[in-house]
Amino acid sequence: MTEYELSEYLTTLLGFNEEGGSCEQHMFDPTEAGNIIIDNLPVDISTKTFTDDLLGFGFYQSPDILKIEHD
């Protein structure tokens, strides 16, 4: 993964790119990506914070969501 790709992915996850966040859909300016990432991502981030808060995986940790109902 290149630095360009990483900056594009992170700014997409942070919600600063158009839907899909791909450079095929719009022009991606990597010079602004650094400022966006610095301003919106904590300096120290745990894997739990990254997966739960940024990626939204914490939603699936609720026991009610994972509960399988049997008839």
mmJSON file of the N, C-alpha and C atoms, coordinates in Angstrom:
{"data_MODEL":{"atom_site":{
"group_PDB":["ATOM","ATOM","ATOM","ATOM","ATOM","ATOM","ATOM","ATOM","ATOM","ATOM","ATOM","ATOM","ATOM","ATOM","ATOM","ATOM","ATOM","ATOM","ATOM","ATOM","ATOM","ATOM","ATOM","ATOM","ATOM","ATOM","ATOM","ATOM","ATOM","ATOM","ATOM","ATOM","ATOM","ATOM","ATOM","ATOM","ATOM","ATOM","ATOM","ATOM","ATOM","ATOM","ATOM","ATOM","ATOM","ATOM","ATOM","ATOM","ATOM","ATOM","ATOM","ATOM","ATOM","ATOM","ATOM","ATOM","ATOM","ATOM","ATOM","ATOM","ATOM","ATOM","ATOM","ATOM","ATOM","ATOM","ATOM","ATOM","ATOM","ATOM","ATOM","ATOM","ATOM","ATOM","ATOM","ATOM","ATOM","ATOM","ATOM","ATOM","ATOM","ATOM","ATOM","ATOM","ATOM","ATOM","ATOM","ATOM","ATOM","ATOM","ATOM","ATOM","ATOM","ATOM","ATOM","ATOM","ATOM","ATOM","ATOM","ATOM","ATOM","ATOM","ATOM","ATOM","ATOM","ATOM","ATOM","ATOM","ATOM","ATOM","ATOM","ATOM","ATOM","ATOM","ATOM","ATOM","ATOM","ATOM","ATOM","ATOM","ATOM","ATOM","ATOM","ATOM","ATOM","ATOM","ATOM","ATOM","ATOM","ATOM","ATOM","ATOM","ATOM","ATOM","ATOM","ATOM","ATOM","ATOM","ATOM","ATOM","ATOM","ATOM","ATOM","ATOM","ATOM","ATOM","ATOM","ATOM","ATOM","ATOM","ATOM","ATOM","ATOM","ATOM","ATOM","ATOM","ATOM","ATOM","ATOM","ATOM","ATOM","ATOM","ATOM","ATOM","ATOM","ATOM","ATOM","ATOM","ATOM","ATOM","ATOM","ATOM","ATOM","ATOM","ATOM","ATOM","ATOM","ATOM","ATOM","ATOM","ATOM","ATOM","ATOM","ATOM","ATOM","ATOM","ATOM","ATOM","ATOM","ATOM","ATOM","ATOM","ATOM","ATOM","ATOM","ATOM","ATOM","ATOM","ATOM","ATOM","ATOM","ATOM","ATOM","ATOM","ATOM","ATOM","ATOM","ATOM","ATOM","ATOM","ATOM","ATOM","ATOM"],
"id":[1,2,3,4,5,6,7,8,9,10,11,12,13,14,15,16,17,18,19,20,21,22,23,24,25,26,27,28,29,30,31,32,33,34,35,36,37,38,39,40,41,42,43,44,45,46,47,48,49,50,51,52,53,54,55,56,57,58,59,60,61,62,63,64,65,66,67,68,69,70,71,72,73,74,75,76,77,78,79,80,81,82,83,84,85,86,87,88,89,90,91,92,93,94,95,96,97,98,99,100,101,102,103,104,105,106,107,108,109,110,111,112,113,114,115,116,117,118,119,120,121,122,123,124,125,126,127,128,129,130,131,132,133,134,135,136,137,138,139,140,141,142,143,144,145,146,147,148,149,150,151,152,153,154,155,156,157,158,159,160,161,162,163,164,165,166,167,168,169,170,171,172,173,174,175,176,177,178,179,180,181,182,183,184,185,186,187,188,189,190,191,192,193,194,195,196,197,198,199,200,201,202,203,204,205,206,207,208,209,210,211,212,213],
"type_symbol":["N","C","C","N","C","C","N","C","C","N","C","C","N","C","C","N","C","C","N","C","C","N","C","C","N","C","C","N","C","C","N","C","C","N","C","C","N","C","C","N","C","C","N","C","C","N","C","C","N","C","C","N","C","C","N","C","C","N","C","C","N","C","C","N","C","C","N","C","C","N","C","C","N","C","C","N","C","C","N","C","C","N","C","C","N","C","C","N","C","C","N","C","C","N","C","C","N","C","C","N","C","C","N","C","C","N","C","C","N","C","C","N","C","C","N","C","C","N","C","C","N","C","C","N","C","C","N","C","C","N","C","C","N","C","C","N","C","C","N","C","C","N","C","C","N","C","C","N","C","C","N","C","C","N","C","C","N","C","C","N","C","C","N","C","C","N","C","C","N","C","C","N","C","C","N","C","C","N","C","C","N","C","C","N","C","C","N","C","C","N","C","C","N","C","C","N","C","C","N","C","C","N","C","C","N","C","C","N","C","C","N","C","C"],
"label_atom_id":["N","CA","C","N","CA","C","N","CA","C","N","CA","C","N","CA","C","N","CA","C","N","CA","C","N","CA","C","N","CA","C","N","CA","C","N","CA","C","N","CA","C","N","CA","C","N","CA","C","N","CA","C","N","CA","C","N","CA","C","N","CA","C","N","CA","C","N","CA","C","N","CA","C","N","CA","C","N","CA","C","N","CA","C","N","CA","C","N","CA","C","N","CA","C","N","CA","C","N","CA","C","N","CA","C","N","CA","C","N","CA","C","N","CA","C","N","CA","C","N","CA","C","N","CA","C","N","CA","C","N","CA","C","N","CA","C","N","CA","C","N","CA","C","N","CA","C","N","CA","C","N","CA","C","N","CA","C","N","CA","C","N","CA","C","N","CA","C","N","CA","C","N","CA","C","N","CA","C","N","CA","C","N","CA","C","N","CA","C","N","CA","C","N","CA","C","N","CA","C","N","CA","C","N","CA","C","N","CA","C","N","CA","C","N","CA","C","N","CA","C","N","CA","C","N","CA","C","N","CA","C","N","CA","C","N","CA","C","N","CA","C","N","CA","C","N","CA","C"],
"label_alt_id":[null,null,null,null,null,null,null,null,null,null,null,null,null,null,null,null,null,null,null,null,null,null,null,null,null,null,null,null,null,null,null,null,null,null,null,null,null,null,null,null,null,null,null,null,null,null,null,null,null,null,null,null,null,null,null,null,null,null,null,null,null,null,null,null,null,null,null,null,null,null,null,null,null,null,null,null,null,null,null,null,null,null,null,null,null,null,null,null,null,null,null,null,null,null,null,null,null,null,null,null,null,null,null,null,null,null,null,null,null,null,null,null,null,null,null,null,null,null,null,null,null,null,null,null,null,null,null,null,null,null,null,null,null,null,null,null,null,null,null,null,null,null,null,null,null,null,null,null,null,null,null,null,null,null,null,null,null,null,null,null,null,null,null,null,null,null,null,null,null,null,null,null,null,null,null,null,null,null,null,null,null,null,null,null,null,null,null,null,null,null,null,null,null,null,null,null,null,null,null,null,null,null,null,null,null,null,null,null,null,null,null,null,null],
"label_comp_id":["MET","MET","MET","THR","THR","THR","GLU","GLU","GLU","TYR","TYR","TYR","GLU","GLU","GLU","LEU","LEU","LEU","SER","SER","SER","GLU","GLU","GLU","TYR","TYR","TYR","LEU","LEU","LEU","THR","THR","THR","THR","THR","THR","LEU","LEU","LEU","LEU","LEU","LEU","GLY","GLY","GLY","PHE","PHE","PHE","ASN","ASN","ASN","GLU","GLU","GLU","GLU","GLU","GLU","GLY","GLY","GLY","GLY","GLY","GLY","SER","SER","SER","CYS","CYS","CYS","GLU","GLU","GLU","GLN","GLN","GLN","HIS","HIS","HIS","MET","MET","MET","PHE","PHE","PHE","ASP","ASP","ASP","PRO","PRO","PRO","THR","THR","THR","GLU","GLU","GLU","ALA","ALA","ALA","GLY","GLY","GLY","ASN","ASN","ASN","ILE","ILE","ILE","ILE","ILE","ILE","ILE","ILE","ILE","ASP","ASP","ASP","ASN","ASN","ASN","LEU","LEU","LEU","PRO","PRO","PRO","VAL","VAL","VAL","ASP","ASP","ASP","ILE","ILE","ILE","SER","SER","SER","THR","THR","THR","LYS","LYS","LYS","THR","THR","THR","PHE","PHE","PHE","THR","THR","THR","ASP","ASP","ASP","ASP","ASP","ASP","LEU","LEU","LEU","LEU","LEU","LEU","GLY","GLY","GLY","PHE","PHE","PHE","GLY","GLY","GLY","PHE","PHE","PHE","TYR","TYR","TYR","GLN","GLN","GLN","SER","SER","SER","PRO","PRO","PRO","ASP","ASP","ASP","ILE","ILE","ILE","LEU","LEU","LEU","LYS","LYS","LYS","ILE","ILE","ILE","GLU","GLU","GLU","HIS","HIS","HIS","ASP","ASP","ASP"],
"label_asym_id":["A","A","A","A","A","A","A","A","A","A","A","A","A","A","A","A","A","A","A","A","A","A","A","A","A","A","A","A","A","A","A","A","A","A","A","A","A","A","A","A","A","A","A","A","A","A","A","A","A","A","A","A","A","A","A","A","A","A","A","A","A","A","A","A","A","A","A","A","A","A","A","A","A","A","A","A","A","A","A","A","A","A","A","A","A","A","A","A","A","A","A","A","A","A","A","A","A","A","A","A","A","A","A","A","A","A","A","A","A","A","A","A","A","A","A","A","A","A","A","A","A","A","A","A","A","A","A","A","A","A","A","A","A","A","A","A","A","A","A","A","A","A","A","A","A","A","A","A","A","A","A","A","A","A","A","A","A","A","A","A","A","A","A","A","A","A","A","A","A","A","A","A","A","A","A","A","A","A","A","A","A","A","A","A","A","A","A","A","A","A","A","A","A","A","A","A","A","A","A","A","A","A","A","A","A","A","A","A","A","A","A","A","A"],
"label_entity_id":["1","1","1","1","1","1","1","1","1","1","1","1","1","1","1","1","1","1","1","1","1","1","1","1","1","1","1","1","1","1","1","1","1","1","1","1","1","1","1","1","1","1","1","1","1","1","1","1","1","1","1","1","1","1","1","1","1","1","1","1","1","1","1","1","1","1","1","1","1","1","1","1","1","1","1","1","1","1","1","1","1","1","1","1","1","1","1","1","1","1","1","1","1","1","1","1","1","1","1","1","1","1","1","1","1","1","1","1","1","1","1","1","1","1","1","1","1","1","1","1","1","1","1","1","1","1","1","1","1","1","1","1","1","1","1","1","1","1","1","1","1","1","1","1","1","1","1","1","1","1","1","1","1","1","1","1","1","1","1","1","1","1","1","1","1","1","1","1","1","1","1","1","1","1","1","1","1","1","1","1","1","1","1","1","1","1","1","1","1","1","1","1","1","1","1","1","1","1","1","1","1","1","1","1","1","1","1","1","1","1","1","1","1"],
"label_seq_id":[1,1,1,2,2,2,3,3,3,4,4,4,5,5,5,6,6,6,7,7,7,8,8,8,9,9,9,10,10,10,11,11,11,12,12,12,13,13,13,14,14,14,15,15,15,16,16,16,17,17,17,18,18,18,19,19,19,20,20,20,21,21,21,22,22,22,23,23,23,24,24,24,25,25,25,26,26,26,27,27,27,28,28,28,29,29,29,30,30,30,31,31,31,32,32,32,33,33,33,34,34,34,35,35,35,36,36,36,37,37,37,38,38,38,39,39,39,40,40,40,41,41,41,42,42,42,43,43,43,44,44,44,45,45,45,46,46,46,47,47,47,48,48,48,49,49,49,50,50,50,51,51,51,52,52,52,53,53,53,54,54,54,55,55,55,56,56,56,57,57,57,58,58,58,59,59,59,60,60,60,61,61,61,62,62,62,63,63,63,64,64,64,65,65,65,66,66,66,67,67,67,68,68,68,69,69,69,70,70,70,71,71,71],
"pdbx_PDB_ins_code":[null,null,null,null,null,null,null,null,null,null,null,null,null,null,null,null,null,null,null,null,null,null,null,null,null,null,null,null,null,null,null,null,null,null,null,null,null,null,null,null,null,null,null,null,null,null,null,null,null,null,null,null,null,null,null,null,null,null,null,null,null,null,null,null,null,null,null,null,null,null,null,null,null,null,null,null,null,null,null,null,null,null,null,null,null,null,null,null,null,null,null,null,null,null,null,null,null,null,null,null,null,null,null,null,null,null,null,null,null,null,null,null,null,null,null,null,null,null,null,null,null,null,null,null,null,null,null,null,null,null,null,null,null,null,null,null,null,null,null,null,null,null,null,null,null,null,null,null,null,null,null,null,null,null,null,null,null,null,null,null,null,null,null,null,null,null,null,null,null,null,null,null,null,null,null,null,null,null,null,null,null,null,null,null,null,null,null,null,null,null,null,null,null,null,null,null,null,null,null,null,null,null,null,null,null,null,null,null,null,null,null,null,null],
"Cartn_x":[0.85,0.0,0.902,0.568,1.361,0.838,1.651,1.236,0.006,-0.037,-1.177,-2.454,-2.394,-3.562,-4.011,-3.044,-3.38,-4.076,-3.571,-4.201,-5.603,-5.784,-7.119,-8.079,-7.639,-8.487,-8.856,-7.865,-8.147,-9.091,-8.898,-9.793,-11.197,-11.303,-12.622,-13.29,-12.55,-13.104,-13.52,-12.803,-13.134,-14.29,-14.757,-15.915,-15.634,-14.415,-14.054,-14.004,-14.295,-14.338,-15.77,-16.048,-17.364,-17.632,-18.886,-19.265,-18.338,-17.842,-16.903,-15.464,-15.214,-13.894,-12.825,-13.196,-12.204,-11.819,-10.566,-10.103,-10.737,-11.319,-12.008,-13.295,-13.861,-15.121,-14.921,-13.794,-13.504,-12.001,-11.58,-10.153,-9.784,-8.76,-8.281,-7.004,-7.0,-5.844,-5.071,-3.975,-3.232,-2.564,-2.397,-1.772,-2.671,-3.968,-4.914,-5.141,-4.878,-5.138,-4.37,-3.125,-2.317,-2.944,-3.407,-4.052,-5.35,-6.138,-7.395,-7.13,-6.153,-5.837,-5.309,-4.41,-3.856,-4.942,-5.854,-6.897,-8.0,-8.192,-9.348,-9.039,-7.801,-7.427,-6.495,-6.79,-5.911,-4.486,-3.531,-2.126,-1.936,-2.472,-2.415,-3.802,-3.884,-5.17,-4.996,-5.901,-5.83,-6.557,-6.298,-7.001,-8.496,-8.861,-10.282,-10.947,-10.311,-10.861,-10.957,-9.933,-9.942,-11.081,-11.215,-12.249,-13.649,-13.81,-15.146,-15.632,-14.81,-15.245,-15.076,-13.952,-13.701,-14.36,-14.198,-14.782,-16.218,-16.633,-18.007,-18.258,-17.22,-17.41,-17.969,-17.915,-18.445,-19.926,-20.618,-22.043,-22.342,-21.454,-21.68,-21.291,-20.843,-20.449,-21.614,-22.75,-23.92,-24.433,-24.693,-25.172,-26.514,-27.36,-28.667,-28.551,-27.562,-27.393,-26.879,-26.018,-25.428,-26.283,-27.362,-28.201,-28.93,-28.867,-29.55,-30.832,-31.944,-33.222,-33.554,-34.045,-34.444,-35.955,-36.59,-38.053,-38.391],
"Cartn_y":[-1.166,0.0,1.238,2.16,3.384,4.429,5.445,6.55,7.25,7.379,7.987,7.2,5.87,5.022,5.085,5.038,5.11,6.418,7.528,8.821,8.876,8.299,8.266,7.423,6.267,5.387,6.044,6.628,7.25,8.44,9.284,10.429,9.974,8.859,8.304,7.798,7.064,6.561,7.698,8.793,9.946,10.765,10.411,11.055,12.311,12.486,13.694,13.509,12.326,12.093,11.797,11.977,11.657,10.169,9.77,8.38,7.47,6.445,5.534,5.946,7.244,7.759,7.408,6.944,6.509,7.646,7.695,8.75,8.616,7.469,7.322,8.146,8.464,9.19,10.691,11.116,12.542,12.725,13.96,14.247,14.172,13.432,13.313,14.13,15.054,15.922,15.441,14.72,14.177,15.256,16.466,17.52,17.961,17.866,18.216,17.051,15.824,14.636,14.656,15.08,15.129,16.012,17.182,18.09,17.503,16.877,16.264,15.166,14.314,13.204,13.73,14.696,15.259,15.913,16.631,17.344,16.443,15.257,14.44,13.062,12.67,11.371,11.588,10.964,11.159,10.676,11.277,10.884,9.438,9.104,7.728,7.119,6.035,5.378,3.878,3.303,1.868,1.123,-0.167,-0.959,-0.993,-0.988,-0.991,0.303,1.441,2.717,2.74,2.255,2.24,1.38,0.154,-0.738,-0.34,0.075,0.402,1.771,2.797,4.162,4.567,4.223,4.667,3.753,2.444,1.509,1.127,1.356,1.062,-0.394,-1.17,-2.577,-2.797,-1.817,-1.962,-2.255,-1.866,-2.116,-3.603,-4.437,-5.875,-6.605,-5.88,-6.524,-6.682,-6.092,-6.204,-7.64,-8.234,-9.622,-9.797,-8.772,-8.881,-8.994,-8.346,-8.373,-9.735,-10.332,-11.62,-12.805,-12.569,-13.631,-14.317,-15.625,-16.408,-16.965,-16.667,-17.139,-18.479,-19.39,-20.731,-20.836,-21.46,-21.673,-22.933],
"Cartn_z":[0.0,0.0,0.0,-0.845,-0.925,0.062,0.287,1.157,0.576,-0.741,-1.425,-1.147,-1.288,-1.053,0.402,1.324,2.738,3.081,2.552,2.832,2.236,1.07,0.458,1.297,1.755,2.56,3.893,4.567,5.867,5.749,4.752,4.598,4.209,3.514,3.201,4.465,5.292,6.555,7.491,7.435,8.27,7.696,6.501,5.908,5.106,4.628,3.894,2.38,1.894,0.453,0.038,-1.23,-1.749,-1.584,-1.753,-1.575,-2.372,-1.732,-2.36,-2.15,-2.091,-1.803,-2.791,-3.94,-4.908,-5.843,-6.219,-7.115,-8.497,-8.818,-10.089,-10.109,-8.934,-8.868,-8.746,-8.258,-8.1,-7.971,-8.056,-7.896,-6.413,-6.093,-4.719,-4.587,-3.635,-3.422,-2.195,-2.385,-1.249,-0.391,-0.929,-0.125,1.022,0.852,1.922,2.877,2.44,3.244,4.56,4.517,5.744,6.805,6.406,7.371,7.903,7.041,7.469,8.484,8.202,9.1,10.432,10.406,11.638,12.494,11.849,12.577,13.115,12.544,12.897,13.452,13.462,14.006,15.187,16.324,17.479,17.202,17.897,17.726,18.17,19.326,19.835,19.685,18.948,18.731,18.948,19.702,19.953,18.832,18.748,17.742,18.025,19.305,19.675,19.208,19.44,18.987,17.467,16.799,15.336,14.799,15.312,14.785,15.23,16.494,17.0,16.545,16.719,16.451,14.986,14.398,13.034,12.008,12.18,11.235,11.572,12.828,13.223,13.56,13.831,14.141,15.55,16.423,17.778,17.786,16.741,16.597,16.686,16.164,16.11,17.384,18.386,19.629,20.59,20.262,21.117,21.101,22.283,22.324,21.614,21.622,20.977,19.468,18.891,17.436,16.987,17.783,17.413,17.828,18.549,19.045,17.891,17.837,16.814,17.428,16.776,17.288,16.645,17.461,16.994,17.121,16.108,16.152,16.882],
"occupancy":[1.0,1.0,1.0,1.0,1.0,1.0,1.0,1.0,1.0,1.0,1.0,1.0,1.0,1.0,1.0,1.0,1.0,1.0,1.0,1.0,1.0,1.0,1.0,1.0,1.0,1.0,1.0,1.0,1.0,1.0,1.0,1.0,1.0,1.0,1.0,1.0,1.0,1.0,1.0,1.0,1.0,1.0,1.0,1.0,1.0,1.0,1.0,1.0,1.0,1.0,1.0,1.0,1.0,1.0,1.0,1.0,1.0,1.0,1.0,1.0,1.0,1.0,1.0,1.0,1.0,1.0,1.0,1.0,1.0,1.0,1.0,1.0,1.0,1.0,1.0,1.0,1.0,1.0,1.0,1.0,1.0,1.0,1.0,1.0,1.0,1.0,1.0,1.0,1.0,1.0,1.0,1.0,1.0,1.0,1.0,1.0,1.0,1.0,1.0,1.0,1.0,1.0,1.0,1.0,1.0,1.0,1.0,1.0,1.0,1.0,1.0,1.0,1.0,1.0,1.0,1.0,1.0,1.0,1.0,1.0,1.0,1.0,1.0,1.0,1.0,1.0,1.0,1.0,1.0,1.0,1.0,1.0,1.0,1.0,1.0,1.0,1.0,1.0,1.0,1.0,1.0,1.0,1.0,1.0,1.0,1.0,1.0,1.0,1.0,1.0,1.0,1.0,1.0,1.0,1.0,1.0,1.0,1.0,1.0,1.0,1.0,1.0,1.0,1.0,1.0,1.0,1.0,1.0,1.0,1.0,1.0,1.0,1.0,1.0,1.0,1.0,1.0,1.0,1.0,1.0,1.0,1.0,1.0,1.0,1.0,1.0,1.0,1.0,1.0,1.0,1.0,1.0,1.0,1.0,1.0,1.0,1.0,1.0,1.0,1.0,1.0,1.0,1.0,1.0,1.0,1.0,1.0,1.0,1.0,1.0,1.0,1.0,1.0],
"B_iso_or_equiv":[0.0,0.0,0.0,0.0,0.0,0.0,0.0,0.0,0.0,0.0,0.0,0.0,0.0,0.0,0.0,0.0,0.0,0.0,0.0,0.0,0.0,0.0,0.0,0.0,0.0,0.0,0.0,0.0,0.0,0.0,0.0,0.0,0.0,0.0,0.0,0.0,0.0,0.0,0.0,0.0,0.0,0.0,0.0,0.0,0.0,0.0,0.0,0.0,0.0,0.0,0.0,0.0,0.0,0.0,0.0,0.0,0.0,0.0,0.0,0.0,0.0,0.0,0.0,0.0,0.0,0.0,0.0,0.0,0.0,0.0,0.0,0.0,0.0,0.0,0.0,0.0,0.0,0.0,0.0,0.0,0.0,0.0,0.0,0.0,0.0,0.0,0.0,0.0,0.0,0.0,0.0,0.0,0.0,0.0,0.0,0.0,0.0,0.0,0.0,0.0,0.0,0.0,0.0,0.0,0.0,0.0,0.0,0.0,0.0,0.0,0.0,0.0,0.0,0.0,0.0,0.0,0.0,0.0,0.0,0.0,0.0,0.0,0.0,0.0,0.0,0.0,0.0,0.0,0.0,0.0,0.0,0.0,0.0,0.0,0.0,0.0,0.0,0.0,0.0,0.0,0.0,0.0,0.0,0.0,0.0,0.0,0.0,0.0,0.0,0.0,0.0,0.0,0.0,0.0,0.0,0.0,0.0,0.0,0.0,0.0,0.0,0.0,0.0,0.0,0.0,0.0,0.0,0.0,0.0,0.0,0.0,0.0,0.0,0.0,0.0,0.0,0.0,0.0,0.0,0.0,0.0,0.0,0.0,0.0,0.0,0.0,0.0,0.0,0.0,0.0,0.0,0.0,0.0,0.0,0.0,0.0,0.0,0.0,0.0,0.0,0.0,0.0,0.0,0.0,0.0,0.0,0.0,0.0,0.0,0.0,0.0,0.0,0.0],
"pdbx_formal_charge":[null,null,null,null,null,null,null,null,null,null,null,null,null,null,null,null,null,null,null,null,null,null,null,null,null,null,null,null,null,null,null,null,null,null,null,null,null,null,null,null,null,null,null,null,null,null,null,null,null,null,null,null,null,null,null,null,null,null,null,null,null,null,null,null,null,null,null,null,null,null,null,null,null,null,null,null,null,null,null,null,null,null,null,null,null,null,null,null,null,null,null,null,null,null,null,null,null,null,null,null,null,null,null,null,null,null,null,null,null,null,null,null,null,null,null,null,null,null,null,null,null,null,null,null,null,null,null,null,null,null,null,null,null,null,null,null,null,null,null,null,null,null,null,null,null,null,null,null,null,null,null,null,null,null,null,null,null,null,null,null,null,null,null,null,null,null,null,null,null,null,null,null,null,null,null,null,null,null,null,null,null,null,null,null,null,null,null,null,null,null,null,null,null,null,null,null,null,null,null,null,null,null,null,null,null,null,null,null,null,null,null,null,null],
"auth_seq_id":[1,1,1,2,2,2,3,3,3,4,4,4,5,5,5,6,6,6,7,7,7,8,8,8,9,9,9,10,10,10,11,11,11,12,12,12,13,13,13,14,14,14,15,15,15,16,16,16,17,17,17,18,18,18,19,19,19,20,20,20,21,21,21,22,22,22,23,23,23,24,24,24,25,25,25,26,26,26,27,27,27,28,28,28,29,29,29,30,30,30,31,31,31,32,32,32,33,33,33,34,34,34,35,35,35,36,36,36,37,37,37,38,38,38,39,39,39,40,40,40,41,41,41,42,42,42,43,43,43,44,44,44,45,45,45,46,46,46,47,47,47,48,48,48,49,49,49,50,50,50,51,51,51,52,52,52,53,53,53,54,54,54,55,55,55,56,56,56,57,57,57,58,58,58,59,59,59,60,60,60,61,61,61,62,62,62,63,63,63,64,64,64,65,65,65,66,66,66,67,67,67,68,68,68,69,69,69,70,70,70,71,71,71],
"auth_comp_id":["MET","MET","MET","THR","THR","THR","GLU","GLU","GLU","TYR","TYR","TYR","GLU","GLU","GLU","LEU","LEU","LEU","SER","SER","SER","GLU","GLU","GLU","TYR","TYR","TYR","LEU","LEU","LEU","THR","THR","THR","THR","THR","THR","LEU","LEU","LEU","LEU","LEU","LEU","GLY","GLY","GLY","PHE","PHE","PHE","ASN","ASN","ASN","GLU","GLU","GLU","GLU","GLU","GLU","GLY","GLY","GLY","GLY","GLY","GLY","SER","SER","SER","CYS","CYS","CYS","GLU","GLU","GLU","GLN","GLN","GLN","HIS","HIS","HIS","MET","MET","MET","PHE","PHE","PHE","ASP","ASP","ASP","PRO","PRO","PRO","THR","THR","THR","GLU","GLU","GLU","ALA","ALA","ALA","GLY","GLY","GLY","ASN","ASN","ASN","ILE","ILE","ILE","ILE","ILE","ILE","ILE","ILE","ILE","ASP","ASP","ASP","ASN","ASN","ASN","LEU","LEU","LEU","PRO","PRO","PRO","VAL","VAL","VAL","ASP","ASP","ASP","ILE","ILE","ILE","SER","SER","SER","THR","THR","THR","LYS","LYS","LYS","THR","THR","THR","PHE","PHE","PHE","THR","THR","THR","ASP","ASP","ASP","ASP","ASP","ASP","LEU","LEU","LEU","LEU","LEU","LEU","GLY","GLY","GLY","PHE","PHE","PHE","GLY","GLY","GLY","PHE","PHE","PHE","TYR","TYR","TYR","GLN","GLN","GLN","SER","SER","SER","PRO","PRO","PRO","ASP","ASP","ASP","ILE","ILE","ILE","LEU","LEU","LEU","LYS","LYS","LYS","ILE","ILE","ILE","GLU","GLU","GLU","HIS","HIS","HIS","ASP","ASP","ASP"],
"auth_asym_id":["A","A","A","A","A","A","A","A","A","A","A","A","A","A","A","A","A","A","A","A","A","A","A","A","A","A","A","A","A","A","A","A","A","A","A","A","A","A","A","A","A","A","A","A","A","A","A","A","A","A","A","A","A","A","A","A","A","A","A","A","A","A","A","A","A","A","A","A","A","A","A","A","A","A","A","A","A","A","A","A","A","A","A","A","A","A","A","A","A","A","A","A","A","A","A","A","A","A","A","A","A","A","A","A","A","A","A","A","A","A","A","A","A","A","A","A","A","A","A","A","A","A","A","A","A","A","A","A","A","A","A","A","A","A","A","A","A","A","A","A","A","A","A","A","A","A","A","A","A","A","A","A","A","A","A","A","A","A","A","A","A","A","A","A","A","A","A","A","A","A","A","A","A","A","A","A","A","A","A","A","A","A","A","A","A","A","A","A","A","A","A","A","A","A","A","A","A","A","A","A","A","A","A","A","A","A","A","A","A","A","A","A","A"],
"auth_atom_id":["N","CA","C","N","CA","C","N","CA","C","N","CA","C","N","CA","C","N","CA","C","N","CA","C","N","CA","C","N","CA","C","N","CA","C","N","CA","C","N","CA","C","N","CA","C","N","CA","C","N","CA","C","N","CA","C","N","CA","C","N","CA","C","N","CA","C","N","CA","C","N","CA","C","N","CA","C","N","CA","C","N","CA","C","N","CA","C","N","CA","C","N","CA","C","N","CA","C","N","CA","C","N","CA","C","N","CA","C","N","CA","C","N","CA","C","N","CA","C","N","CA","C","N","CA","C","N","CA","C","N","CA","C","N","CA","C","N","CA","C","N","CA","C","N","CA","C","N","CA","C","N","CA","C","N","CA","C","N","CA","C","N","CA","C","N","CA","C","N","CA","C","N","CA","C","N","CA","C","N","CA","C","N","CA","C","N","CA","C","N","CA","C","N","CA","C","N","CA","C","N","CA","C","N","CA","C","N","CA","C","N","CA","C","N","CA","C","N","CA","C","N","CA","C","N","CA","C","N","CA","C","N","CA","C","N","CA","C","N","CA","C","N","CA","C","N","CA","C"],
"pdbx_PDB_model_num":[1,1,1,1,1,1,1,1,1,1,1,1,1,1,1,1,1,1,1,1,1,1,1,1,1,1,1,1,1,1,1,1,1,1,1,1,1,1,1,1,1,1,1,1,1,1,1,1,1,1,1,1,1,1,1,1,1,1,1,1,1,1,1,1,1,1,1,1,1,1,1,1,1,1,1,1,1,1,1,1,1,1,1,1,1,1,1,1,1,1,1,1,1,1,1,1,1,1,1,1,1,1,1,1,1,1,1,1,1,1,1,1,1,1,1,1,1,1,1,1,1,1,1,1,1,1,1,1,1,1,1,1,1,1,1,1,1,1,1,1,1,1,1,1,1,1,1,1,1,1,1,1,1,1,1,1,1,1,1,1,1,1,1,1,1,1,1,1,1,1,1,1,1,1,1,1,1,1,1,1,1,1,1,1,1,1,1,1,1,1,1,1,1,1,1,1,1,1,1,1,1,1,1,1,1,1,1,1,1,1,1,1,1]
}}}
